[in-house]
Amino acid sequence: MKTTRFPLDRSVVLMLGLGAVVIGLVWALFLRQPRPPTAVSPLPTLAANGRALYRLDPAASEARFTLSEVLRGAPTTVVGRTTAVSGEIAANLADLSTAEVGPIQINARTLATDSPLRDASIASYILYTDDNPVILFTPTAVSGLPPQAAIGQTVAFSVTGDLELVGLVRPVTFAVTATAVSDTRLEGHAEAVIQRANFELAIPRVDNVADVSEAVTLELDFTAVRE
């Protein structure tokens, strides 16, 4: 028996293709089960060498990024936050010339804004957190500290180091203020501004989003507890 084949109309093929794209997008943004926040590898411990060791307390610390965009025609400030941070500080308040800041690690998969849809886009198409679950800042120099500090005194200084983001490493300097609020507790704030282009952070094209800022502010509000 001869089988008769009917050619598909091009418009039907196009509709089928568009339908597949839409289904894939819906699955990626809404239905796909995100990977659980991975437990990051422990950081090496700083040597005391006559200094007190303070460890960041995630329950009282927060890492953030801030940028601006135009969303549906309205200027919008986007803030992503996480408390999944770890790191150490070694300091002797009587001799701050020996102070040292260890690597600071952030679990990128836990960063969240006020929009789950935006979070999915950031994770999948900007930070690629499946392949880059960790953001790592490795200090190489601490500068501007006074010779010593007293309990309750706030000091300002700079920490320069290598920021590893989406597999790229670039030098970044954070402006830091810190206070020893007691013998066992340090509190402070660190801030730096990076340019998206330096880390090749391209923004996907979205109809409702425009004019995403090139500059991104990175911040860390930290509490470190003496071990």
trRosetta pair geometry for C-beta under 8 A, 3 or more apart (Angstrom, degrees):
i j d omega theta_ij theta_ji phi_ij phi_ji
8 12 5.2 -117 -179 76 97 125
8 13 5.4 103 123 -53 127 96
9 12 4.5 93 66 0 87 105
9 13 7.3 -158 94 -5 47 83
10 13 5.6 -53 -151 36 39 112
10 14 6.2 40 152 -20 69 105
11 14 5.5 -51 -147 37 33 114
11 15 6.3 36 153 -21 65 104
12 15 5.7 -53 -148 36 31 110
12 16 6.4 32 153 -19 65 105
13 16 5.7 -55 -150 35 31 111
13 17 6.4 31 153 -19 65 106
14 17 5.7 -56 -150 36 31 111
14 18 6.3 28 155 -15 66 106
15 18 5.8 -54 -145 39 31 108
15 19 6.2 36 154 -23 64 106
16 19 5.6 -54 -149 34 30 115
16 20 6.6 32 153 -21 63 103
17 20 5.8 -54 -153 32 32 110
17 21 6.6 32 151 -18 65 104
18 21 5.6 -52 -151 34 36 113
18 22 6.3 35 153 -18 68 104
19 22 5.8 -54 -147 37 32 110
19 23 6.3 32 155 -19 66 106
20 23 5.7 -54 -147 37 31 111
20 24 6.3 32 154 -19 64 106
21 24 5.7 -57 -151 37 30 111
21 25 6.3 28 153 -19 66 106
22 25 5.7 -55 -147 36 32 110
22 26 6.3 31 155 -18 66 105
23 26 5.8 -54 -147 37 30 110
23 27 6.3 31 154 -19 64 107
24 27 5.7 -55 -148 36 30 111
24 28 6.2 28 156 -19 66 107
25 28 5.8 -55 -146 36 31 109
25 29 6.1 5 165 0 66 114
26 29 6.5 -71 -140 48 24 94
26 30 5.4 -36 -175 35 65 117
26 31 6.3 44 135 -5 78 111
27 30 7.2 -74 -110 55 12 74
27 31 4.7 -54 -132 57 53 116
27 32 5.6 78 156 -46 71 89
28 32 5.6 10 -130 -9 29 136
28 120 7.2 134 137 164 74 122
28 124 6.3 99 174 -148 110 169
29 32 7.6 77 9 22 14 104
29 117 6.1 27 -178 -137 119 75
29 120 4.8 122 -140 114 66 152
29 121 7.2 9 -114 -58 106 76
29 124 8.0 -107 -87 15 65 151
30 120 7.8 -59 -59 -64 41 172
34 109 7.6 153 164 -168 115 106
34 120 7.6 -124 -79 -109 119 85
34 123 7.1 13 -134 124 121 166
35 38 7.0 -2 139 -45 116 95
35 109 6.5 -75 85 -141 99 146
35 129 7.7 -157 53 114 120 101
35 130 6.4 127 -4 -108 142 77
36 109 7.9 77 126 135 29 145
37 84 6.5 -144 -175 -86 135 160
37 107 5.7 60 -169 153 101 142
37 109 5.0 175 -116 97 63 113
37 110 4.7 41 -119 -70 129 98
38 107 6.7 -174 65 -145 70 111
38 109 6.1 91 13 21 84 146
38 133 4.8 2 42 -179 135 156
40 84 7.6 124 -5 162 119 109
40 86 6.9 -163 75 22 127 132
40 105 5.5 179 136 149 154 133
40 107 5.4 -140 -35 -83 118 91
40 133 7.1 -169 -92 119 88 108
40 134 5.3 107 -125 -97 121 118
41 134 7.9 -42 23 -69 86 157
42 86 8.0 -101 -135 147 50 156
43 86 6.0 176 -3 121 121 113
43 87 6.5 22 32 -105 168 48
43 88 7.0 -164 97 -3 129 101
43 102 6.3 121 145 143 134 125
43 103 5.3 -159 -144 71 129 108
43 105 5.8 -168 -61 -10 120 130
44 102 7.3 -148 80 -158 75 127
44 103 7.6 73 40 21 84 118
45 53 7.5 19 -173 -154 97 149
45 88 6.6 78 -141 -27 56 166
45 102 7.9 -52 -151 -108 25 163
46 53 6.1 173 71 -121 104 107
46 88 5.0 -156 1 109 113 134
46 89 7.9 -30 15 162 158 6
46 90 4.4 -135 128 -39 145 126
46 100 6.0 165 -147 97 139 123
46 102 4.8 -127 -52 -63 111 123
47 90 7.5 21 74 -104 45 163
48 51 5.6 -165 -175 58 57 67
48 52 7.5 7 -145 -107 95 14
48 53 5.7 -80 -97 -38 83 109
48 90 6.7 -169 -126 -139 37 119
49 90 7.4 56 45 168 96 143
49 98 7.1 -138 110 177 115 131
50 92 6.1 -9 128 -68 86 142
50 98 7.3 4 81 122 106 164
51 90 4.3 81 107 171 139 91
51 91 5.6 138 -167 61 116 7
51 92 4.5 -105 -112 -41 74 87
51 98 6.0 -151 -68 115 125 117
51 99 7.4 148 -137 -103 143 47
51 100 7.5 129 74 23 171 97
52 90 7.2 170 80 -152 41 55
52 91 6.2 -27 57 69 86 63
52 92 6.7 130 5 -89 78 54
52 93 8.0 4 19 -16 124 86
52 226 5.4 -36 174 -130 119 113
53 88 6.1 -17 -168 -168 93 119
53 89 7.6 150 -157 80 47 47
53 90 5.5 -20 -101 -101 67 80
53 226 6.9 111 78 -150 50 63
53 227 4.8 -19 90 26 104 117
54 88 6.6 146 79 -160 51 65
54 89 4.5 -15 63 62 106 95
54 90 7.5 -176 21 -80 75 31
54 91 7.0 -11 3 25 117 101
54 185 7.9 119 -135 -130 122 25
54 186 5.2 35 -174 13 167 121
54 224 3.6 73 147 140 114 115
54 225 6.3 155 -155 69 79 17
54 226 5.3 -43 -95 -83 75 53
54 227 7.2 -164 -100 -13 24 78
55 86 7.8 -18 -174 -159 92 76
55 87 7.6 164 -154 90 57 38
55 88 5.3 -30 -102 -102 64 81
55 224 6.1 166 75 -157 19 83
55 225 6.0 -31 60 60 76 74
55 227 5.7 69 -11 -60 111 102
56 61 5.3 0 -177 -35 102 165
56 85 5.7 -75 139 116 147 98
56 86 5.8 176 63 -143 119 31
56 87 4.7 51 -10 53 130 76
56 88 7.2 -113 -8 -72 81 36
56 89 7.9 94 -53 -10 78 94
56 104 7.5 80 -32 -128 154 89
56 222 5.5 -65 -127 -155 103 112
56 223 7.2 107 -152 76 59 47
56 224 5.2 -43 -84 -96 47 82
57 60 4.5 21 98 37 117 100
57 61 5.9 144 77 -17 58 103
57 223 4.8 -37 46 93 113 98
57 224 6.7 177 -6 -106 82 25
57 225 5.1 64 -53 -11 118 110
58 61 5.7 -72 -121 48 30 103
58 83 4.9 101 177 151 84 90
58 84 6.3 19 -142 -111 132 29
58 85 5.8 161 -107 50 83 66
58 86 7.0 -27 -61 -72 106 70
59 83 7.0 57 -99 172 22 137
60 223 3.7 -22 110 36 119 141
61 83 6.2 126 80 -150 66 76
61 85 5.2 -98 115 61 127 127
61 220 7.1 1 -175 -176 103 86
61 221 6.3 -179 -151 97 55 65
61 222 4.5 17 -125 -123 113 58
61 223 5.5 -139 -62 28 83 72
62 81 5.8 -16 -172 -161 112 103
62 82 7.2 154 -153 79 66 32
62 83 5.5 -42 -97 -91 68 73
62 85 7.6 164 -124 -2 11 133
62 220 7.4 177 90 -149 45 48
62 221 5.0 12 51 52 87 103
63 81 7.3 148 81 -154 50 51
63 82 5.5 -16 60 64 95 85
63 83 7.7 162 16 -97 75 23
63 84 8.0 -66 28 62 117 56
63 85 5.0 132 -26 -71 116 129
63 106 5.0 -76 62 -114 170 131
63 218 7.7 -13 -171 -171 91 84
63 219 7.1 163 -156 90 47 55
63 220 5.0 -13 -104 -103 74 82
64 79 5.9 -17 -165 -168 115 94
64 80 6.5 152 -155 79 59 53
64 81 5.1 -15 -100 -99 86 72
64 82 8.0 171 -79 22 47 60
64 217 7.9 1 111 107 95 89
64 218 7.4 160 87 -156 56 42
64 219 4.6 -8 59 60 100 100
64 220 7.6 -177 21 -76 71 38
64 221 7.8 33 -3 0 111 93
65 79 7.3 167 83 -151 48 47
65 80 4.8 4 50 51 93 103
65 111 7.3 10 18 -150 111 135
65 216 5.6 -6 -168 177 108 110
65 217 6.8 149 -159 79 52 54
65 218 5.7 -19 -102 -100 77 64
65 219 7.7 172 -84 21 30 75
66 77 6.5 -6 -165 -178 100 99
66 78 6.9 158 -151 84 49 56
66 79 5.1 -8 -100 -102 83 77
66 80 7.9 -160 -70 23 42 66
66 216 7.1 152 71 -164 44 61
66 217 4.4 -14 57 59 99 107
66 219 7.1 26 -4 -1 109 115
67 77 7.8 169 89 -155 30 58
67 78 5.3 -13 64 59 77 104
67 212 6.5 31 142 -173 129 84
67 213 4.7 -161 -169 54 90 108
67 215 7.1 169 -122 93 86 54
67 216 4.8 -36 -72 -109 110 76
67 217 7.3 174 -69 18 55 74
68 75 6.6 -10 -173 -169 112 90
68 76 6.8 151 -158 82 64 48
68 77 5.6 -36 -101 -102 76 60
68 78 7.1 168 -102 14 21 82
68 211 7.8 -33 118 124 90 93
68 212 7.5 165 92 -151 49 43
68 213 4.4 70 49 -29 82 125
69 75 7.9 158 89 -152 34 48
69 76 5.3 -24 70 66 78 99
69 78 5.9 29 9 -19 111 121
69 209 5.6 -16 170 -159 133 95
69 210 7.2 136 -177 68 83 35
69 211 6.3 144 -152 86 51 67
69 212 4.5 -7 -102 -100 100 68
69 213 6.9 -110 -64 -6 57 76
70 73 6.5 -1 169 -132 104 14
70 74 6.8 157 -160 70 67 26
70 75 5.8 -37 -103 -91 72 48
70 76 6.8 136 -121 14 20 88
70 209 7.2 136 77 -161 59 45
70 210 4.5 -29 67 70 111 86
70 211 4.5 48 1 47 111 113
71 74 5.8 -34 69 63 71 83
71 76 4.2 9 11 -5 114 148
71 208 6.1 31 -162 144 64 96
71 209 5.8 -10 -104 -103 69 71
72 208 4.9 -11 -68 -163 72 104
78 113 5.7 -23 -167 -133 89 139
78 118 7.2 -144 -140 176 126 154
79 113 6.4 139 77 -128 46 82
79 114 7.7 52 56 -20 83 96
80 111 4.5 28 166 177 119 107
80 112 6.5 151 -152 68 75 19
80 113 4.9 -51 -89 -66 72 83
80 119 7.8 136 -122 -105 107 82
80 122 6.9 171 -94 -175 147 173
81 111 7.0 145 64 -148 21 63
81 112 6.2 -40 59 62 72 73
81 113 7.8 122 9 -91 74 40
82 85 7.0 130 108 -41 93 86
82 106 6.4 111 79 -168 132 101
82 107 6.5 -144 166 68 147 81
82 110 4.3 106 -135 104 124 99
82 111 4.9 -73 -38 -87 120 53
82 112 6.8 113 -75 11 78 77
83 110 7.7 -82 45 135 56 138
84 106 6.5 99 95 -162 80 57
84 107 3.6 -45 126 34 137 117
84 110 4.3 93 7 45 138 155
85 104 6.7 -9 -169 -175 102 93
85 105 7.0 154 -156 83 53 52
85 106 5.3 -16 -102 -99 79 74
85 107 7.8 -127 -68 9 39 77
85 220 6.9 137 -139 -139 162 112
85 222 7.4 -104 110 -105 145 98
86 104 7.4 165 84 -154 44 50
86 105 4.9 -13 60 59 92 101
87 101 7.4 12 165 -179 124 83
87 102 5.6 176 -168 82 79 91
87 103 6.2 -136 -119 100 95 45
87 104 4.0 -20 -73 -105 149 64
87 105 6.3 162 -62 14 85 69
87 222 8.0 -47 62 -135 118 144
87 224 8.0 -67 91 -101 84 116
88 101 7.9 165 94 -160 52 45
88 102 4.1 28 59 26 88 136
88 224 7.6 114 -142 -148 40 126
89 99 7.4 -7 -178 -169 92 94
89 100 7.3 167 -158 88 50 52
89 101 5.5 -17 -110 -110 80 67
89 102 7.0 -132 -71 12 34 84
89 186 6.4 -60 69 53 148 160
89 224 5.2 31 24 171 118 172
90 98 7.7 -69 121 133 101 88
90 99 6.8 169 92 -152 63 47
90 100 4.5 5 54 55 105 96
90 102 7.3 78 -11 -35 95 98
91 96 6.5 1 -155 -120 101 72
91 98 7.6 146 -134 90 44 77
91 99 4.3 15 -108 -117 88 95
91 100 7.6 -165 -66 29 63 54
91 186 7.6 88 37 -75 140 147
92 95 4.7 6 94 52 118 84
92 96 7.2 -149 74 -74 64 39
92 98 5.8 23 26 64 111 118
92 99 7.4 -138 30 -71 60 71
93 96 7.0 7 -142 -65 31 89
93 148 6.2 70 153 -166 59 81
93 149 5.1 -92 -156 67 89 79
93 150 7.1 105 166 -97 127 21
93 151 7.5 11 -160 -56 168 62
93 180 5.9 -34 -94 -22 132 166
94 148 5.3 -4 -151 -130 30 125
95 98 5.5 34 119 12 103 107
95 147 7.3 -39 -129 174 46 72
95 148 6.4 -18 -67 -89 28 93
96 99 4.8 -8 -164 -23 68 122
96 145 4.4 -136 139 150 127 129
96 146 6.2 67 45 77 147 56
96 147 6.3 145 38 163 97 19
96 148 5.8 175 -9 -97 98 33
96 149 6.2 64 -56 -7 133 97
96 155 7.5 -130 -125 177 164 174
97 145 7.3 -176 -82 86 40 121
97 147 6.8 -9 -39 -135 97 60
99 142 5.9 -101 97 110 98 160
99 145 5.9 150 36 -95 138 173
100 139 7.7 162 -174 91 66 135
100 142 6.8 -154 -113 -5 36 139
101 104 7.5 -17 162 -41 107 102
101 139 4.5 77 83 -3 102 164
101 142 6.0 128 3 -75 103 122
101 159 5.4 -15 38 -129 154 139
101 161 8.0 -104 90 -46 115 140
102 139 7.2 -177 -178 30 4 113
103 136 6.1 -9 -174 -168 116 96
103 137 6.7 160 -158 84 63 51
103 138 4.7 -19 -105 -103 96 70
103 139 7.2 -153 -84 12 42 75
104 136 7.4 154 81 -156 52 48
104 137 4.5 -4 56 58 100 104
104 139 7.7 68 -7 -29 95 96
104 220 7.0 -38 -177 -103 153 166
105 134 5.9 -28 -162 -162 98 113
105 135 7.4 146 -160 79 48 54
105 136 5.4 -9 -107 -107 74 77
105 137 7.9 -154 -69 28 36 67
106 111 7.8 48 155 -61 117 102
106 134 7.0 136 71 -161 51 60
106 135 4.2 -15 61 61 107 103
106 136 7.7 -158 25 -70 72 37
107 110 4.6 49 100 7 108 113
107 133 6.6 -20 -153 161 70 88
107 134 6.6 -39 -107 -103 44 65
108 111 5.9 -27 -165 -8 50 115
108 123 7.9 144 138 -119 93 77
108 127 5.4 -163 175 163 131 139
108 129 4.8 -158 109 -115 109 107
108 132 6.4 7 44 118 159 82
108 133 5.7 -171 46 -174 98 33
108 134 6.2 -160 -5 -94 99 9
108 135 5.1 109 -67 -25 102 95
109 123 6.8 62 -127 -130 62 118
109 129 4.7 142 -83 165 74 138
109 133 5.3 -18 -26 -144 111 87
111 119 7.3 -179 104 -137 74 93
111 122 6.9 -92 99 119 121 140
111 123 7.8 173 62 -76 98 88
111 127 7.5 97 42 -6 142 169
112 119 5.5 -4 -129 -106 63 136
113 118 5.1 -42 60 93 138 129
113 119 5.8 -166 29 -66 85 85
113 122 7.4 117 -9 -12 118 147
114 118 7.8 35 64 40 55 135
115 118 3.8 71 84 10 115 109
115 119 6.5 -179 94 -14 59 82
116 119 5.3 -51 -144 35 35 117
116 120 6.4 39 156 -22 66 101
117 120 5.9 -51 -152 31 30 110
117 121 6.7 28 150 -16 62 106
118 121 5.6 -58 -152 38 35 112
118 122 6.2 36 152 -21 69 105
119 122 5.7 -53 -146 36 31 111
119 123 6.2 27 157 -17 65 109
120 123 5.9 -56 -145 39 28 109
120 124 6.0 7 164 -3 65 117
121 124 6.3 -68 -136 47 23 97
121 125 5.4 -38 -172 37 65 115
121 126 6.8 51 135 -10 73 107
121 204 6.1 -122 -166 36 112 131
121 206 7.5 -18 -129 -59 159 139
122 125 7.4 -67 -103 55 10 73
122 126 4.8 -46 -145 45 52 125
122 127 5.7 28 159 3 77 108
123 126 7.7 23 -6 46 13 83
123 127 6.0 -39 -118 59 34 106
123 128 7.9 112 167 -84 43 10
123 129 4.6 -52 -153 19 81 122
123 130 7.8 86 161 -29 91 76
124 128 7.3 32 -174 -101 23 48
124 129 7.9 -53 -64 28 35 86
124 130 7.7 35 -114 -12 59 111
125 128 7.5 39 -120 -67 8 71
125 204 4.7 7 139 -42 150 127
126 166 8.0 -99 148 -77 52 139
126 201 5.7 40 -168 -161 93 89
126 202 7.3 -150 -116 70 72 50
126 203 6.9 9 -97 -103 116 51
126 204 7.4 -106 -57 -13 87 91
127 132 6.3 -128 163 81 74 116
127 165 7.7 -75 -132 -174 85 87
127 166 6.0 -134 -147 -74 47 100
127 201 7.9 7 -74 -125 59 105
128 131 5.0 -19 146 44 106 104
128 132 5.3 66 91 19 87 107
128 166 5.8 87 39 -132 108 96
129 132 6.0 -79 -114 73 35 69
129 133 5.5 71 -176 -102 78 53
130 133 7.6 6 -144 -63 10 86
131 167 7.5 -16 126 -49 111 120
132 135 7.8 59 153 -70 102 63
132 165 7.6 76 166 -175 143 39
132 166 5.2 -155 15 -114 175 41
132 167 5.8 -107 -88 -37 126 80
134 164 7.8 21 110 97 89 113
135 163 7.6 -6 -179 -171 92 87
135 164 6.9 174 -158 86 47 69
135 165 5.6 18 -130 -101 95 78
136 163 7.6 161 89 -155 50 44
136 164 4.4 4 59 49 94 114
137 161 5.5 92 173 94 82 131
137 162 7.3 168 -153 84 49 45
137 163 5.1 -13 -104 -103 82 73
137 164 7.5 -158 -73 20 36 71
137 172 7.1 -72 -130 64 109 123
137 174 7.8 40 -176 -28 152 132
138 161 5.1 -167 91 180 44 119
138 162 4.8 -7 57 55 98 94
138 164 7.3 40 -4 -12 102 106
139 142 6.7 25 174 -57 135 85
139 159 5.1 -54 -120 -178 120 107
139 160 7.0 99 -151 77 71 38
139 161 3.9 -88 -105 -71 33 133
140 160 5.8 -53 60 105 89 84
140 161 4.9 148 0 -111 76 62
140 162 6.6 68 -31 -17 117 85
141 159 7.4 168 89 -154 52 46
141 160 4.6 2 57 54 97 105
141 161 7.4 -172 28 -66 60 66
142 145 6.4 21 143 -22 106 121
142 157 6.3 30 -179 146 86 133
142 158 7.4 165 -155 87 46 52
142 159 5.4 -13 -105 -105 74 76
142 160 8.0 -163 -74 24 30 70
143 157 6.4 174 89 -172 39 93
143 158 5.1 -14 63 62 89 99
143 160 7.2 19 7 -2 111 107
144 156 6.7 -54 138 114 126 69
144 157 4.0 168 84 -133 98 69
144 158 5.2 80 12 10 132 84
145 155 6.3 43 -139 157 71 138
145 157 4.6 2 -67 -93 68 146
146 149 6.2 113 66 -66 114 83
146 155 5.8 -124 14 -129 104 122
149 153 4.8 -154 -168 80 89 123
149 155 5.2 -83 -94 -40 138 131
149 180 6.3 133 114 9 119 119
150 153 4.6 86 56 -13 75 124
150 180 7.8 -145 123 61 28 118
151 180 5.3 -88 -116 106 55 105
151 181 7.4 41 -168 167 82 13
151 182 6.5 33 -149 -123 120 25
151 183 6.9 -38 -95 -60 129 60
152 179 6.8 0 -157 -172 22 108
152 180 7.3 -50 -14 80 30 72
152 181 6.9 65 -89 -128 53 43
153 179 6.8 -174 88 -133 31 80
153 180 7.2 12 49 39 71 90
154 177 5.7 12 -180 -179 108 104
154 178 7.1 164 -150 82 65 29
154 179 4.5 -37 -93 -79 73 102
155 177 7.1 170 85 -150 38 59
155 178 5.9 -20 59 61 85 79
155 179 7.5 153 13 -83 67 51
156 175 7.3 -5 -168 -178 98 89
156 176 7.0 159 -153 88 52 53
156 177 5.0 -24 -97 -97 75 80
157 176 5.5 -23 70 67 72 101
157 178 7.7 -32 28 16 103 106
158 173 5.5 1 -176 -177 115 107
158 174 6.8 156 -157 79 62 49
158 175 6.0 -35 -102 -103 78 52
158 176 6.7 152 -107 16 23 90
159 173 7.1 162 83 -155 41 59
159 174 4.9 -10 60 57 93 100
159 176 5.5 45 -5 -19 105 135
159 190 6.8 -30 36 -134 124 128
160 171 6.7 8 -177 -172 97 100
160 172 7.4 179 -147 92 58 38
160 173 4.4 -23 -97 -101 81 86
160 174 7.8 -174 -78 21 35 65
161 171 7.3 -178 104 -143 21 65
161 172 6.7 -23 68 62 65 76
161 173 8.0 129 16 -95 56 45
161 174 7.9 -12 24 4 99 102
162 169 5.0 7 180 -174 112 106
162 170 7.2 149 -152 72 66 22
162 171 6.1 -46 -97 -93 59 55
162 172 7.6 102 -140 19 16 81
163 169 7.0 161 79 -149 41 55
163 170 5.7 -24 59 64 92 75
163 171 7.5 106 12 -152 83 9
163 172 4.3 25 -16 6 125 131
163 194 7.2 -100 76 -85 161 145
164 167 7.5 -1 -176 -124 89 10
164 168 7.2 171 -148 84 54 35
164 169 4.8 -20 -94 -94 77 83
165 168 6.1 -27 69 62 68 84
165 170 7.6 -39 29 23 103 101
165 199 4.8 -17 89 -144 120 143
165 201 7.8 -29 134 -63 124 115
166 199 5.9 110 40 168 114 103
166 200 7.0 -125 97 70 138 93
166 201 6.9 157 2 -84 151 81
168 198 7.9 175 128 140 140 66
168 199 5.2 175 68 -138 133 69
168 200 6.5 128 -30 20 153 105
170 194 7.5 111 89 -141 136 121
170 198 5.3 76 -122 156 169 115
170 199 6.4 -110 1 -74 136 83
172 192 5.2 84 172 157 109 160
172 194 6.1 -39 -111 -82 124 108
172 218 7.7 12 177 46 150 145
173 192 6.3 158 85 -116 42 121
174 190 4.3 19 166 -178 134 105
174 191 6.3 134 -157 58 82 25
174 192 4.5 -81 -96 -44 65 111
174 218 7.7 -80 -102 93 104 107
174 220 7.7 -6 -152 26 149 112
175 190 7.1 160 79 -152 42 56
175 191 5.5 -25 59 63 91 84
175 192 7.0 148 9 -76 71 65
176 188 6.1 27 -177 163 91 132
176 189 7.1 172 -147 88 53 47
176 190 4.5 -12 -99 -101 87 84
176 191 7.9 165 -80 18 46 62
177 188 5.6 -173 96 -151 53 89
177 189 5.4 9 51 50 93 88
178 186 5.7 0 -174 -177 111 109
178 187 7.1 161 -152 86 63 36
178 188 3.4 -30 -101 -84 70 138
179 186 7.0 157 80 -156 41 61
179 187 5.4 -17 61 63 92 85
179 188 6.5 161 14 -76 63 77
180 183 7.6 37 171 -96 113 24
180 185 7.3 128 -162 84 56 52
180 186 5.6 -36 -99 -99 60 75
181 185 5.0 -40 61 97 98 107
181 186 7.2 153 10 -117 81 21
181 187 5.4 30 -22 6 123 113
182 185 4.7 42 45 34 97 99
183 226 7.0 -42 132 -3 65 157
184 225 6.3 14 154 -161 88 71
184 226 4.1 -108 -145 29 65 118
185 223 6.7 -17 -165 -169 97 95
185 224 7.3 151 -156 80 48 51
185 225 5.8 -13 -103 -108 73 64
185 226 7.0 -91 -52 -7 40 89
186 222 7.7 4 109 114 94 99
186 223 7.1 158 85 -157 55 45
186 224 4.3 -5 58 57 105 101
187 222 7.1 177 -149 95 45 57
187 223 5.2 -11 -102 -104 79 75
187 224 7.8 -169 -74 22 35 68
188 221 7.8 -173 98 -151 41 47
188 222 5.6 -9 62 60 80 93
188 224 8.0 -6 19 3 103 105
189 219 6.9 -20 -168 -166 91 98
189 220 7.1 160 -155 85 45 55
189 221 5.5 -13 -104 -104 80 65
189 222 7.5 171 -85 19 31 75
190 219 6.9 155 84 -156 56 48
190 220 4.4 2 53 53 102 102
190 222 7.0 19 2 -1 103 118
191 217 6.7 -11 -163 -173 98 98
191 218 7.0 158 -151 86 48 57
191 219 4.9 -3 -102 -105 82 80
191 220 7.7 -158 -66 25 49 64
192 217 7.6 163 87 -154 37 55
192 218 5.1 -9 62 58 84 104
193 215 5.4 -6 -175 -168 113 107
193 216 7.0 153 -156 76 62 40
193 217 5.3 -31 -100 -99 78 65
193 218 7.4 178 -90 16 26 76
194 198 6.1 -113 -179 55 95 130
194 199 6.8 32 152 -13 134 120
194 215 7.5 149 79 -153 35 57
194 216 5.4 -23 65 63 84 94
194 218 6.3 34 -1 -14 107 117
195 198 4.7 94 71 -8 89 105
195 199 8.0 160 89 7 56 81
195 214 5.5 0 -150 153 85 96
195 215 6.2 -40 -99 -96 63 56
195 216 7.5 148 -110 17 14 83
196 199 6.5 -81 -163 51 39 89
196 200 8.0 -68 155 100 69 3
196 201 4.1 -101 -160 64 89 106
196 202 7.7 130 155 -70 118 29
196 203 7.7 -13 -176 -35 159 94
196 212 7.9 47 -36 123 164 109
196 214 5.4 -122 23 -157 102 55
196 215 7.8 -108 -16 -61 84 12
196 216 6.0 95 -64 -20 81 116
197 200 7.0 29 -163 -81 39 38
197 201 7.7 -92 -58 38 22 73
197 214 6.6 -9 -14 -157 99 107
201 216 7.6 2 67 -23 158 148
203 206 8.0 -81 156 8 96 98
203 209 7.4 -123 163 124 127 130
203 212 4.7 117 -59 39 167 158
206 209 4.2 40 75 27 111 110
209 212 6.7 25 161 -55 108 104
213 216 7.1 149 98 -68 102 58
